[in-house]
Amino acid sequence: MTKKIINPILAGFYPDPSVCAANGKFYLVNSTFTYFPGLPVFESSDCIEWKQIGNVIDRAEQMTFDGAAVSRGLFAPTIRFYNGKFYCICTQVDKIGNFFVTADNPAGPWSNPIAIPGAIGIDPSLFFDDDGTCWYVGTRPAPEGCAYDGNWEIWIQKLDVNTGKLLGESKGIWRGALRDCIWPEGPHIYKINGMYYLIHAEGGTGPEHAVCVARCETIDGKWVGKKANPILTHRHLGKDAGVIYVGHADLFCDNENRWWMVCLASRPYGNGVKGNTERFCNMGRETFMVPVKWEDGWPVVSWETGLVENAYDLKGHVVQRTDSDADAAVFPTIDEFNNENLDYYWLSLRDRDEKYITCKESSGFLRLYGGDKITSLGKVSTLLRRQTAFSFEMSCNIDLYGTEKEDRAGLVCFQNEKNNYRLQIVYKDKVSSIQVVRCLDGKDEILAEEVVTGGHEVVHGVLRVIATKQTLKFEYGLDERNMSIILDNVDASILSVEKAGGFVGTTVGMFAEAGGDYTKREFHADFDWFKYENLTKEWVDKV
């Protein structure tokens, strides 16, 4: 079987990829905003298969995201390896600002954050020069004052990696490749064959996003852009392209001296009805990988088509994917919660307090104590994973131990605090009901409700949500073989970035909300298993 790079190498909400090589292997990290644990670490030995080995931010002592909306938190990490040590530098907006952490093993543990005083702006990167000098590379507003929104510059300054202190003077080195450039960001510097190269994004994170390159003989000299900039973009393809928003890239060389670039992009999809051309990006920004070759001292990206393609062979040629080709990253379909420690891919909002989210209190069960409302910025009780295909099915087996205070628990399709769907069991006045709730622009609405039982404090059931592209179906039953439809033909596009805004993609999973004072932990729900399965391998939406 021919070995192939299958895109996206990380399907679903995995934006702002950064990669480094170390000891013959490759390590990849992504932004997570206020999801916890933060900054997943993936490892590959061949650039074909990627496996998550940990998370950079996995302890409350490192940082907290209390009170932060889902699109705040951690922006644009960069991972680097130098002199036997791993470095991950990032921005925590609204709190620490720019910081870095270190580790001897990329699987962790990673250190507590080392803040970088005076490092204004976002999207930090580190560059280690041949003489051992470490340079901070970031993006900031034009120091003389912004002439227009997005009038920023990429800047450098020496950094003491032992103390986090910037040394000497900072210098702006680049303001983008195109005239009146907006948001030059995601900068990464490399030294290749004696020349310094800067890869960066510009044009904003939407339809005009692009990857550009500049070079210089000295790191603090005059940088010159490639005349053919941008070197990678889909903005010229228009809104009907299967892959859009291409940008924010990082460059690396594999073990066979072949060059590659990881980047982000989004895949819009519609409701499957021919003639309806509306498409939306529910999964947010995903991670893709494209080949690079060098001509006349400049990188040429995906040279056969100039586009992000579904599959490449290891020489960088575009090839066809077949049904037998596995995804680059494979995650379990079912979790039966038989281990006390949750797998690395599970996410929670803002923190994961074992007083509220635990597999240790009841063997073989995930227990969620009711937290604050999932639509709030408070202490919510959730366990989520990323949506990774246009169509999917998720289900769970739940036992709800309610009070009479309108406690609720169930499944959620979560885009943000103001845009989500919940399939929930509610216990109130000794009566249990199953509800489908839509939160749209911050307002909850019960779309369907059925009484399922009365007179029992413990309510058992199986909940299921089926997404067929942009259409959702909600089901309930006492077991998987006896399911009833509660509501069908529900619009899923409110879970897209185009409608909900922000920087994240949809996550799906379980939640529990207390009807009364959640700090008393009077209510909990036990989940025997959770199942998530992609129903399609479609690369792009062809409707």
QUIPERA-V146924 format. One line per field, one symbol per residue. burial: I if it has 9 or more other C-alpha atoms within 8 Angstrom, else O. Layout:
burial=???
This chain:
burial=OOOIIIIIIIIIIIIIIIIIIOOOIIIIIIIIIIIIIIIIIIIIIOIIIIIIIIIIIIOOOIOOIIOIIIIIIIIIIIIIIOOOIIIIIIIIIOOIIIIIIIIIOIIIOIOOIIIIOOOOIIIIIIIIIOOOIIIIIIIIIIOOOIOOOIIIIIIIIIIIOOOIIIOOOOOOIOIIIOOOIIIIIIIIIOIOOOIIIIIIIIIIIOIIIIIIIIIIOOOOOOIOIIOOIIIIIIIOOOOOOIIIIIIIIIIIIIOOOIIIIIIIIIIIIIIOOOOIOOOIIIIIIIIIIIIIIOOOOOIIIIIOOOOIOIIIIOOIOIOOOOOOOOIIIOOOOOIIIIOOOOOIOIIIIIIIOOOIIIIOOOOIIIIIIIIIIIOOIOIIIIIIIIIIIIIIIIIIIIIIIIIIIIIIIIIIIIIIIIIIIIIIIIIIOIIIIIIIIIIIOIOOOIIIIOIOIOOOIOIIIIIIIIIIIIIIIIIIIIOOOOIOIIIIOOOIIIIIIOOIOOOIIIIIIIIIIIIOOIOOIOIIIIIIIIIIOIIOOOOIIOI
